[in-house]
Amino acid sequence: MPTCKGCGDEADELVSVKIDGKTKKLCESCADEAREGEAVAEQSEAVVQQMMGFKGRR
């Protein structure tokens, strides 16, 4: 059985998720958490950029 890189538990199936430019194989629950974390980070970056008047992207 494959092992999740996030939680270390064995899973029936692993999902490839791109996090911070790196692809990781995670179980379904860890993949969902990683996607939520990426979405929150993107939204918070947008809010900070808007506060500072930044018009471009990194």
DAUR-V654962 format. One record per backbone hydrogen bond with DSSP energy under -1.0 kcal/mol. NH is the residue of the N-H (numbers start at 1). CO is the residue of the C=O. If there is no record, write none. Layout:
# DAUR-V654962
nh=NH co=CO
nh=NH co=CO
This chain:
# DAUR-V654962
nh=4 co=9
nh=5 co=25
nh=11 co=2
nh=15 co=26
nh=17 co=24
nh=19 co=22
nh=22 co=19
nh=24 co=17
nh=26 co=15
nh=31 co=27
nh=32 co=28
nh=33 co=29
nh=34 co=30
nh=35 co=31
nh=36 co=32
nh=37 co=33
nh=38 co=34
nh=39 co=35
nh=40 co=36
nh=41 co=37
nh=42 co=38
nh=43 co=39
nh=44 co=40
nh=45 co=41
nh=46 co=42
nh=47 co=43
nh=48 co=44
nh=49 co=45
nh=50 co=46
nh=51 co=47
nh=52 co=48
nh=54 co=49
